Amino acid sequence: MTEAYVLVNCSLGKEEHILDHLRNIPSVSLSNGVFGAYDIIAKIETNNPEDLKDILTNKIRKLEFVRSTLVLMVIDEQNQ
């Protein structure tokens, strides 16, 4: 399994809009608003890295009001 955490920066006041879209993506197992340098954190779980890339590129980064993302891939050998 491929897992990653995605930090999302979005336009001011559009957090709920983006959270609604993220929660409708089946591979997104967690999505929350956060305080700090980023506005949203999401956890993505896929069967392979290619699916992860597709979700990031075509379903998250292309969402209206997403300004930037930072992807943190989980190291399988250190995953509990």
C-alpha positions, 0 to 999 in steps of 0.5 A: 500500500502507498500512503501519503500525507498532503498539506494543502494551501488554499485561497482564504475562506475556501477551506470547507469547499476543498474539504468537501471535495477531498472527502468525496475522493475514495482514497482520501482516508482523512482530511482536516483543517489545520492552523499554521503554514498550511490550511488542510491536511489529508491522508491518501491511501492507494494500492500503488504509487501511480494511483497516488500520482493520479489523485494528486495531479488530477483530483487535488491539485486541479481543484479550484482554490488550491494554491499549493500542496506539499506531499509527504510519502510514508516510508513503508519500512517504518510504517506501523 
